[in-house]
Amino acid sequence: MRTLISSYFQLKENNTTIKKELTAGLITFLTMSYILIVNPSILSETGMDKEALFTTTAIATIFATLLMGIFAKLPIAQGPGMGLNSFFAFSVVLGLGYSWQFALTAVFIEGIIFILLTFFNIRELIVKSIPKVLKEAIPAGIGLFITLIGLKGAGIIVSNPNTLVSLGDFSQHSVWMAFTGLLITAVLFARNINGAILVGIVVASLFGFILGDVALPETSLISLPPSIEPIFGKAIEPMMTAQGWKQIFSIDMLLVVFTFLFVNLFDTVGTLIGVVSKIGLTDEEGNFPQMKKALFSDALGTTVGAILGTSTITSYVESASGVASGGRTGLTAVGTALMFILALFLAPLFLMVPAAATAPALIIVGLFMISSVVKINFTDITEGLPAFLTIAFMPFTYSIAEGIVYGMLSYMLLKVFTGKYKEVTPTVYVVSILFFVKIVMDASHILG
């Protein structure tokens, strides 16, 4: 079995081992396990069953992550996207007044469209058309973005009504848990000790236990997961009635599906480029061989996720933490999926790890990812400004997709107005027009 696994995932060729891959998978799980709490919490605001959502979140993540690991052979985990679930709950259902079944149908349609776009290589064409300078900027932007997530999760950075953000309250234990984990992780990395990130997470959690902020579960560690019956299959229910089909072909459904398509496409693209570039699989233009399989995994994950009863599935930027700790192949993703399977039955144990304990992992990964910024030519403003906007917009808008949008739009406009329009590919022109349409639609919605 070990020989078969090693051969299938080409562990020797990638200079890795089963132990290293599974450890990386565990680290990825620890940094993204919060979705088991956050996703049900957000989607349950629509009236969906919260306990069923816990199980569905886990199952959808397991399916999509296994698909990415076994089919695409990439160390990238997938799950219900944060931000997309908020749009699902607060904009589509609570804002526009549609049922959560309607929103699930929109996600299902989006998944089908993505499958078709991937089959006809349209999504791959869009990814390959992203200018090389932006492909260098995307990992750096993601690095700042996930660092902000880590700092925010630990309470080191907090919101401020006057300055947007400010330094947190250093009397909070979470701050010192994060700093302790960060110091331990950095020292272990400097000494080239394997599993540095995992050790940092464990030490931070133990420190939290000593401080009294991490408590042992009061209930049994092992329990059967709740049934998904209340939400399973509801995505296709509107297709069973004439009224449902009328809603499907409405302008509102078109706008909702377009928004899901737009955000998911560029969140996924940004994550794939950013994480895969750190493995060394990308060529000089930032493309990689498994791109089509990765995009197909994302599309099928979204479609199945909608049937299971959750919002759009996307690739998780937290996968970079597993890559930083040595993950190189799809076996890392398989390891993450195995942890989510255990979490279905051992939820109290895995959910003991607080956000402050995983913050050091995200901060360290942010450090590693920002290194690609040295490859950008900032002396040429037609290259430097789009790259800078890509990097800056990701953390400041809390969105990978928005960073790509304004980076690519500025790239196209600067190249055109400085007479370098021949450097812009036809696909970039088309995508930029779609970006502009999306911005106008958003502005019209806000003003209207």
N, C-alpha and C positions, 0 to 999 in steps of 0.2 A: 504493500500500500504506500509506504514512504517513497519507494522508487517511482511508482505511478504518479503520485502527487508532484514529486520533484520534476519529473519529465514533463507533465502537462503544463505546469506553471513555469518551466524553465528556470528553476531556482539557481542552478549552478551558473547558467549564463548570466543571470542577473546578480550574481555574487551575494546570494542571500540563503537563508535556511528556513525550514518549517517553523522552528522556534521563534526566529526573528520576525517572521511574517505574522504569526499568530499573536505575538506580543504587540506588534504594531496595530493589529486589528483590535485588540483589547483597548489600546490607547485611543484609537479613533472612537470606539464605543463610549468610553468614559467622557470624551469631550463633546459627544453629541447625544448622550443618553437623556439630556434634559427634554428632548422632544417628546418623550413618553409622558411628561408632565404638562409641558407647554401646549402641545398640539391639542390634546383633549380639552384643556382649559379654554383655549380660544374657540374651537369649533363648537363646544357645548353651549356657547352663548347663543347659538342659533336654535337651540332646542334639541339638538342631537344628544343621544344618550352618552354621558361622559365615560361610563365604565366600558361600554362597547367601543368607544373611541380609543381607549387605552390599548385594547387588543388589536383593533384595526391598524392603529399607528405602528405597532410592533410588527404585525404580519406584513403590511405593505412595505415596511422598511426591510424586512428580511428578504422578501421576494425580490425587490428591486436591487438590493445590494448583492444578493447571490447572482443575479443576472449580470450585473456589472463585473463581478469577480470571475465567474465561470465562463461567461460568453465573451465579454470584452477583455478579460484578464487584466483589469486595472485595479489598483489599490484605492478605489474611490467608493465611499458609501453613499447610498441614496435614501431619501426619506421625504415625508411631507415638508414642503418648504416653508420656512418662517417668512412672514411677509405675505406670501401667497395665501396662507391660511387666514391672515388678518383681512386681506381683500375679500376672500370668500365669505367670512363671517360678518365683518362690519360694513363692507361696501355693498356686496351683492344681496345678502339676506337682510341685515338690519338697516342698511342704507336705502337700497332700491325696493325693499319690501318683498322680494321673491322668497320662495320656500327654499330650505336647504336641499331638498330634492332637486329643484331647478338648478341650483349651484353645482351639485354633483354631476348633473347632466352636462353642464357647460364644461366641466373638467374632463368628463368622458369624451365629449366631442373634440376637445383640445387634444387629447391623447391620440384619437384616431387620425386627426389632421397631422400630428407630429409623425405618426407612423408612416403616412403617405409621403410627407415631405422628406423623411429620412430614406424611404425606399427609392425615391426618385433623385436622391443625392442633393436636394435643395438645401437642407440644413448643413450638410458637409461643405457645400459650395460657399455658404455664408461664412462658416467658420474659417475656411481657407482664404477667404477674401479679406479678412481683417488684416490691416497693414502690420508689417513686422514690428514697427516701433510700438504699436499698441499691444502687441503680444508680449513685448518686454515690459510694458507698463502695467499690464493686468496683474501679474503676480505681485508686483510691488504694492499696487492698490489693495489687493486682497490681503497682503501682509499687514497693512495699516488697519484694514477693516476688522480682521479677526483679533488684532491686538486690542482694538477698541472694545470688541465684544468681551475679551478677557478682563480688561480693566474695569469695564462696567459691571460684569458679573461678580467681581470681587469687591465692588464698592470703592475702588481707588479713584475712579472717575464717576461723578454723579451729575445729574441735570441741574441747571441753574437758570431761573427765569430771566436773569439779567445778562448772563454771559453764555447762555446755552449749556455749557459744561464747566465744571470746576473740580478741584481736588476734593476727594471724599473725606469723611470723618475718620481720622486715624485712631479714634478710640474704639472703632468697630473691630471685632475679632477677625472678620473676614479679610480685612486688609492685611493683617499680619500673617494669616494663614497663606494668603497668596504670595506675600514677600518671602516667607519661609520656603515655600515650594519652589519659587523662582530661584532663590539662592542655591538650594540643593541641586536643582536641575542644571543650572549653569556650571556649578563646580564639577558635577559628574560628567557633563559634556566636555569640559576643559581637560578632564582626566581620561577622556575616551572610554568611559564606562558604558557598556550596553544597557539599554532600558532606562536611561536617565530620566526621560519624561515620565515613565510609569512610576519610578521611585519617587519623583517629585510629587506626583499626585497622591501616592500612598502616605508620604510623610506629612503633607499638608492636611490630609484627612485625619491622620492620627493626632496632629497638633490641634485640629478642631475638636476632636474627641476630648482631649485633655482640657481644653478651654470650656467644654460643655456645650459647644455648638453642634456637635455631631452626636446623635443619640442612637443607640441600638434599637432595632425595630421592636415595638411592643407586641406585635402579632407574630404569627408563625412566618418563618422565612419562605416557606413553600406553600403555594396556593394555586388552584386552577385559574386560568385567565377568564374574565367575563365573556359572555356570549356576544357575538357581533350581529345577531339576528335583527335588532332594532334598526340597523343602518345598512345592512348588507343588501346589495342589489337595487337600492333605491334610485341609483343613477339612471337606470333604464326604465323606470316606471313611467315617466312622462311620455315615453315612446309607445306606450300601450293605449293612449287615448288621443282623440282628435284634438282636444284642447291642448294636450301636451305638445303635439306637433306644431300647433299654432304658435306656442311659446318658443319652440326650437327655431322656427324661421322668423322670429321677431328681430327688430333692430337692437333691442336690449340684449338679446342672446348674442348677437353678432359682436357687440361692444364688449361684453363680458368675456367671450371666448378669445377675442383679439387681445385683450389685456392679459389673460392667462398665458396665451401663446407668446406674447412679447416678453413678459417678465421671465417666464420659464426658460425660453430660448437663450437669452443672454445671461441669465444667472448660471445656467448649465455650462454654456460656452466659456464664460469667465472662469468658473471653477475648474473645468477640464484643462484649459490652457494653463492656468496658474499652477495646478497640482502636478500635472504630467510634465511640465517643464522642469520641475524639481527632481524628477526621476531620471532625466536625461534621455527621454524617448522622442523628444521633438527634433525636427530637422532645422535647417538654417532659417526657414520661414515660420517656424513655430507650429508646424503640423505634425501629426503622429499617426502611425499605421492603423491603430484601433479606433480611429475617430468615428467611423460609421457605426461600428458595433456599440460604441459608448452612447452615441445619440439614439440608437435603436433601443438600447437598454433603458434609457431615460423615457422614451416615448411609450414603451410597453409598460414600464413601471407606473406611469401616470394613468394609463388606461385601466390597468388592473386595480390600482389604488382607488380609482373612482368607483369601480364596482364593489370593492370591499367597503367603501364608505369614508374616504378621506380626501382632502384637497390635494392639489398638484404635487407630484413627486419630482424632486430635483436632486442634483448632485450636491453633496455637502462639503463646504469649504473646510470644515473640521477634519476632513480626510487628510489634510496637510500635516496634521499632528502625527498621524500614523506613518506618513512618508518620512517625516523628519526623524522618526525614531527607527528607521530602517526598512519600512515597508516598500516593496518594489514591484510586487506582482498582484494578480487577482486573489491570491491566497490571503492577503491582508483583508480584502473585502469579505472573503468567506469567513475569516476569523471574527470580523465585526458582526456579521449576520448570526454566527453561532452565539455570540454574547447576547444579541437581542432575543434569540430563542430561549436562552437561560433566563433572561429578564422577564419573559412571559410568566415564568413560574417562580422566579426569585426576585420579583420587583422590589420588595422592601430592602433587600441586601444591596442591590445595585444603586437604588435611589438614595442610599445613605451618603454617597459622595456628593458634597456640596459644590456649587458653581465656583466658589473661591478656590477649591482644590484643583479644578481643571484650568483655572485662569493662567497659571504659569506655563502650561503646555501651549496655550494659544499665543501668549506673548513671545515665547521662544520661537514658535513657528513663524510668527510675524517677522522676527529678526531674520530668519533664514530666507523668507520669501522676498523681502525687500532688496535682497542683493542684486536682483536682475536690473535694478535701476542704473547700475554702472554701464550697461550696454546701450543706454539711450544717448543720442546726440542732442544735447540741450542747446548747442550753439546755433542749430538750425531751428528757428522758431516755428516753421511749418511742421516740424517733427516734435520739437520739445514741448510746445504749448499743448497739443493734443495729448501727449503722454502725461504731462503734468495734470491736466484736467481729469484724465482717466484715474490717475492715482488719487487726486484730491477728492473727487466726487464720491468715490466708493465709501470712505469712512464718514464724510460729511453729510451724505444723503442716506447713509445706512443701507446702501443697495449696490451690489456688483453691477446689476443691469444698467443703472443710471450712469455709472462711470463709463461703461462702454458706449452708451448712447451719446453723451456729450463729448467723449473723446473722438469718436468716429465722425460726428457731425462737424466738429472743429477741424479735424484733419481734412475732410472733403472741402470745406469752405476755404480754408487757408491755401490749399493746393490750387484750387480754381482761381482765386483772386490774386495769386502771385504768379500765375502763368504756368504752374506745374500740373495742370489738369491731366496730363498724360500719365502721371504717376498714380492716378485714381482709377481703380478697376470699375467696369460697368456694374458689378455686383454691389460695390460700395456706394455708387450713386443711387441704386435702387433702394438699398437698405437705409441710406441716409434720408431719402424721401419718405420712407415709411416711418422713420424716427420722427421726422418733422410733423407728419400727419398725427402721430401719437401725441406729440406735445400739444398740438392745436386742439385735439380732442379732449385732452386733460384740462386745458385752459378753458375750453367751452363748457365743460362739465362744472368746473369750479365757478365760473362766472354765471352760468345758468342756474 
